Amino acid sequence: MINSSAIDSPSFSRRQLLNFLTGTTIAVTASAGLYTVGKFLVPPAEKTGAGGGIIAKDVLGNAIPASQILAEAPGTRALVAGLAGDPTYLIVKEDGSIDSIGIVDVCTHLGCTFPWNGNDQEFQCPCHGSRYHPDGSVARGPAPLPLKIVQVAVVDDHILITPWTALDPRTGEKPWWV
C-alpha cells in the first residue's frame, strides 16, 4: 500500500483572499473620500482667547490692526469679520478710541446684511425695510429684535471681539442671543 497523507487545505481559499483584498481596497478608498468631504464641510476651528474671543479680521481673513481702524475719523463705523465670521461694525469714538460695543450686521428679521447710512444716521436693511438706531435698537420693523452686540477690546494693536453675555445696555434685560 502506498502511504497517503491528508492534504492540508490552506487557511484562506483563493476566493476568500480576493474578497478580502477587494473589501480592503474599497474601505480605504471610501475612507479617504469621506475624510476629504469631512474636511471640506467642517470649518476649521478658530483660535479663541479668553471667553471665546477672536481677533477681528478683514474679508480675506487677515487680522486687522487697531491702528488701521483708529486712523479713521471719529464717528466712523468700520466693518470687520467678527464672531463666526459675522460682519461686525466697530465704532471710532470722538476721543479717538474704539467703542467697547460692536454691532453685528445681521438683520434680526431674515438674516440680511446691510450698510450703515451716514446721511440718515441709521442701519437700513434693504431686504424688507427694517431700520435700526445707531445703537442697534429697532427704529422700524419688520425686525422684531435689536441687533446683536459684542464686546470689543484693543490688546497690543489687536482688536479682540468676544460674545456679549451681560445685560443688554439698550434694554436692561438679558440679551436674546444668550
Secondary structure as the mmCIF struct_conf table of DSSP 4:
data_model
#
loop_
_struct_conf.conf_type_id
_struct_conf.id
_struct_conf.beg_label_comp_id
_struct_conf.beg_label_asym_id
_struct_conf.beg_label_seq_id
_struct_conf.end_label_comp_id
_struct_conf.end_label_asym_id
_struct_conf.end_label_seq_id
HELX_LH_PP_P HELX_LH_PP_P1 ALA A 6 PRO A 10
BEND BEND1 SER A 11 PHE A 12
HELX_RH_AL_P HELX_RH_AL_P1 ARG A 14 LEU A 41
BEND BEND2 VAL A 42 VAL A 42
HELX_LH_PP_P HELX_LH_PP_P2 PRO A 43 LYS A 47
HELX_RH_3T_P HELX_RH_3T_P1 ALA A 50 GLY A 52
STRN STRN1 ILE A 54 ILE A 55
STRN STRN2 LYS A 57 LYS A 57
TURN_TY1_P TURN_TY1_P1 VAL A 59 LEU A 60
BEND BEND3 GLY A 61 GLY A 61
HELX_LH_PP_P HELX_LH_PP_P3 ASN A 62 ASN A 62
STRN STRN3 ALA A 63 ALA A 63
HELX_LH_PP_P HELX_LH_PP_P4 ILE A 64 ILE A 64
STRN STRN4 PRO A 65 PRO A 65
HELX_RH_AL_P HELX_RH_AL_P2 ALA A 66 LEU A 70
TURN_TY1_P TURN_TY1_P2 ALA A 71 ALA A 71
BEND BEND4 GLU A 72 GLU A 72
HELX_LH_PP_P HELX_LH_PP_P5 ALA A 73 ALA A 73
TURN_TY1_P TURN_TY1_P3 PRO A 74 GLY A 75
STRN STRN5 ARG A 77 ALA A 81
HELX_RH_3T_P HELX_RH_3T_P2 LEU A 83 GLY A 85
STRN STRN6 PRO A 87 ILE A 91
STRN STRN7 VAL A 92 VAL A 92
TURN_TY1_P TURN_TY1_P4 GLU A 94 ASP A 95
BEND BEND5 GLY A 96 SER A 97
STRN STRN8 ILE A 98 ILE A 98
BEND BEND6 SER A 100 SER A 100
STRN STRN9 ILE A 101 VAL A 104
TURN_TY1_P TURN_TY1_P5 THR A 108 LEU A 110
STRN STRN10 TRP A 116 ASN A 117
TURN_TY1_P TURN_TY1_P6 GLY A 118 GLN A 121
STRN STRN11 GLU A 122 GLN A 124
TURN_TY1_P TURN_TY1_P7 PRO A 126 HIS A 128
STRN STRN12 ARG A 131 TYR A 132
TURN_TY1_P TURN_TY1_P8 PRO A 134 ASP A 135
BEND BEND7 GLY A 136 GLY A 136
STRN STRN13 VAL A 138 ARG A 140
BEND BEND8 GLY A 141 PRO A 142
BEND BEND9 LEU A 145 LEU A 145
HELX_LH_PP_P HELX_LH_PP_P6 PRO A 146 LYS A 148
STRN STRN14 ILE A 149 VAL A 155
TURN_TY1_P TURN_TY1_P9 ASP A 156 ASP A 157
STRN STRN15 HIS A 158 PRO A 163
BEND BEND10 ALA A 166 ALA A 166
TURN_TY1_P TURN_TY1_P10 PRO A 169 THR A 171
BEND BEND11 GLY A 172 GLU A 173
TURN_TY1_P TURN_TY1_P11 TRP A 176 TRP A 177
#
